[in-house]
């Protein structure tokens, strides 16, 4: 950000104009000295002669006439309904369309509420309190709500990447040259039970529908070994692999309902998002890895630690598997 005394701001323009009007130097010579075009300095001189020093301030580049701009009467209606009736942006847009014949999308109403400083509930309450209570998503039994998501991370070249050796180092550049600048990505498919927080993760090569379907059925077998034999609700985002018809056909017989989150609202799938954050902080970037194979092996160890040893606050500071009794002893025996 430039400071107010920087060259070619209002102060710098005034100095250039003063050289022309007060000293009497030619515009071409002053423009060359200030490294600007002669037409630009002529414009500043004309503005100064017409309106004084205030005319040298920056001016908005927005056009003077914008036919598509929201009329001021509509903006006044938006502000009135928000202040007096505390209507949401969606209801305001509906009222404008039905009652006044004005087509205004919800995003436009939200943008105007933001400009008016009325976009939050606490902005329109007398004492500034927040009247909106955050909702809590509660899973009532194992398999009631199962969350599923994919996390995309860059692969680690053999010998380690720039994070291990430093950006621009010889080792990092050698790894890039060996793979022709295309190291690729690893797709971490994860699924978690909302009641017990039991999680299952696999590092796969893509996030296509076929890969996601195969992962889902392997995860279903993993859950069944822990006593979760039915899935009432499967919650995912709106990724192409989850919205595909193949995924629906392959999973509809094993789940009662497939619920997709609202677009651009990841908090609706918060349990898997939090799990992925833990996976990132405690495993993916906890230390530098020498290869992608080494990191994948560490992921398997960490997921086992998360399920059977790591205390979880939602489970009373006990590991997630402690909330599932059926089949846990057998699974632990197989892992050990």
N, C-alpha and C positions, 0 to 999 in steps of 0.2 A: 504494500500500500504506500503510495507517495505521500509525502508530507506537504503542508500548505505552502512552503517556500521552495518547492521543487521547481526546476525549470519547466517552462511551457504550461504551468498551471496558471491560475488567475494572476499571481504575482509576476511570474515570468512573462506573461502576455503584456501586462502593464509596463514592464521594463522595455519590451520591444516597441510598444506603441510610443512610449516616451521618447525613445531615440528618434522616431520619425517626426512627432509633432513638436517636441520641445527642443531637441538638438537640431532638427532640420536635415537629418541624413536621408538619403534616398532609400525607398522601400526595398529595392533589390539588394543594396549593400547590407542593410540590417537583417533581411531574411537569410542571406548567405551566412552571416555571422551567427545567427541563432539556429542554423541548419534546418530551416523550414522553407516551404514553398512561398514564392512571392504572392500568389493568390491568397494564401492563408493569412499572411500578414496584412494584406489589403483588406480582407474581411474583418480582421480585428480592429484595424484603424477606423473602418466605417462604422462598426458597432460602437466604438468608443465615442466617436463624434456624435452619434445619434442618441445614446442613452447613458454615457458616462462609464465609470469603472465597473458598475454592476453588470454591464453587458458582456464583460469578459469572463464571467462565470460559465461553468459547464451547463449546457442545455440538454434537455431530454431529446433523445433521438426518436421518440414515439411520434407517429403521425398525428397531426392536429385533428383529423377527422377519421374515426374508426367506425364504420357502419355496423360491424359485428359486435361492438362493445355493448355490454349489458346496460340498458337505459337506467338513468338515475332513479326514476320512479320505481323500477324493480328493485334496485339496491335499497331504497328506503323501505319498501315492503319487507324485504329480507331482514333488515335490521329491526323493524317494528315487530314482526312475528317472533323473532328470536328473543328480543328483550321482554315483550309483554306476555307471550304465550309459551316461550321456551321450547319452540318446535325444533325438531331435528332437521338436518339438511334434506333428508329424503322427503319428509312431510312438506317442507317448504316448496320443494320442487314439484311435488304433486299438486299442491294448492295453486301454484302459479299456472300449471298446465290446465287444471280443471276449472278453476274459478276466474282466471284472468286471461286465458288463452296465450300464455307466454311459455314457450318451450325452452326450458333451462335445465341442463343436466345437473345431477347431484354434485358432481365434482366442481362445477362452476359456483354453486351455492356454497360449498365448503370453502372454496378459495376466497369468496367475498367475506364469509364469516371470519376467516383467518385475518384478512386485511382490516376488518372492523374490530378485531380483538374480542370476538364473541364465539370463538370456536370451541371453547371448553366450558363445561358446566359451571365451574367456579368463577368464570368471568361474568356470569349473569345472575349469580345468587347474591343476596344482600351482604352476607358476611364472608363471601369468598369460599364457602365450604363446598366440598365435592359431594353431591347428592347421589352419585352413581356408585353403587357397591360392586366391587369386583366379583364376578361369578366364580364358583369353584366346581371343577369337574371331578366327580367322585365315582370311582369304580367300586361296585358293591360286592363283587366276588371275582375270583380268578377267571379270566377270559371275558369279563363283562365289556371292557374296552381295551383293545389292543392297538397300539400305535406303530406305524411303519413309515420309514423314510429312507432316503439315500443321501449320503454325503460324498461329494466329489473332491478328491485331493490329488495333487500332482505326485507322480511316481518319483522314486529316488533312484538315480542312476547308480550303476555298480561303482563302488568306491566312495560313494557319498556325493552329495550335491553341494551347491553354494552355501547352504545353511551350515554344513559341517566344516567346509574349508574356507568360507568367506566369498563374498560376491566378487567376481572377476579374478579369482585365483586360478592357478594353472590346473589344479585338479578338477575344479568345477567346469572350466572350459573344455578340458579333455573329455569329461563325461558327456557334454553337449555334442562335441564333434563325433564322438563314437555313435551317438544315436541320431545324428543329423538334425539336431535341434528339436527333435520330436520325441520327448521322453514319454509322453502320454499321461493318462490319469488312472487312478484306482477308484472304484466306486464301492463305498462302504454301505452295504445294505444292512439295515438294522430294524429290529422289531422288539417291542417291549410291552409287557403286560402292565396295564395301568393299576391293577390292584396290588400285585406283589413286587413290581418293578423288575421282574426277571427279564433279562435281555438276551438277545441272540444277534450276532453280527458276523457277516462274511465279507471278505474283500474280493470283489469280482471285477471282471474286465469291462463291463458296460452296464447300462441301466435300461436295456430294452425290455419289452413286455415278456419275452420268453425267459430271459434271465431272472426277472422279478417273480414270475410264476414259479420257477424252479426253487428259488430262494424261499418263497412263501411256504411251499410244501415241506421243505427241509426244516423250516422253523416250526411248522405245525407238528412235525414228529418230535422235535426238541421239547416243545411245550407239553405234548402228550406224555412224554417220559416223566414230566414233573407233575402230572395230574391235571393239566389243563386240556381237557378233551373236547371242549366246545368253545367257539369264539362267537360271542353275541354281536359285537360291533367292531369292525375294522376301520380305523381312522387313518387316512392318508392325505397328502396334499393333491394338487391338481396336475401332477406330472403326467407326461404322455404314457408312461408305462402303467400308471394306475387308472387312467381313463380309457385305456384300450378295451375293445370288446373281448379280446382274448383273455385278458386278466379277469374280466367280469365272469366269463363263461367258466374259467378254471377254478374260481374261488367261491362262486355263489352257492355251491353245494355244501361248503364247510363254514360259512359265516352267515349270520342272520341278516346283517345289514352292513353295507359298505358306505361309510360316511366320509365325504371329502370336505376339507376345510374351506372356509371362505377365502377367496383369492387375496393374496398379499396379507394374510393374517396368520402368520406362523404360530401365534400363541394358542390357537385352537388345537394345535398338535404339540403342546408345550412339553409333555413328558418325554417324547422322543427327542425334541430339540434340546432339552436339558441333558439328556443322556449323551447326545452327541457332543455337547460342550464339555462334559466330563471326559469323554473319550479323547477330545482334542487336547485338553489341558494336561491330563494325567498320562497320556500314552503317545499320541501322534507327535506332539511337539515338546514332550518332556525331556528328550535328549536327541542328539544327532544319531542318525542311522547310516550304516555303510552301504546298505542296499535295500531294495524294496522287499526282498524276501525276509530280511531281518526284521523289518517293521511289521510285516504281516504276521510273523511268528509272535512278535511282542503283543500284537492286538489280540491274538487268541489267548495268550496268557492273561492279559489284562481283563478281558471279558470274563474269563473263569474267576479271576480274583473279584471282580465286581459282583458276580452272581452268588458266590459262596463265602467270601471272606470280608469284603469291604462293607463297613457299617453304613446304613442308609437312614437318614433322619425320618423318612416316611415309613420306615419299618421299625421304628422304635430303636434306632441305632443298632439294628441287626442286619445281616445281609439279606438280600431279596429272597433267596431260597428258603429262608427261615419261615416265611409265610406260606410255604407250600410243603405239605407233609407227604403226600402220596408220591412215591417214586423218587424222592430226593436221595435216600440212602443208596438206591441202586445206581443212580447217576453219578454220585460221588465215588462209588466204588469203581465204576467204569473209567472215570477220569483219573483216579489214582492208580 
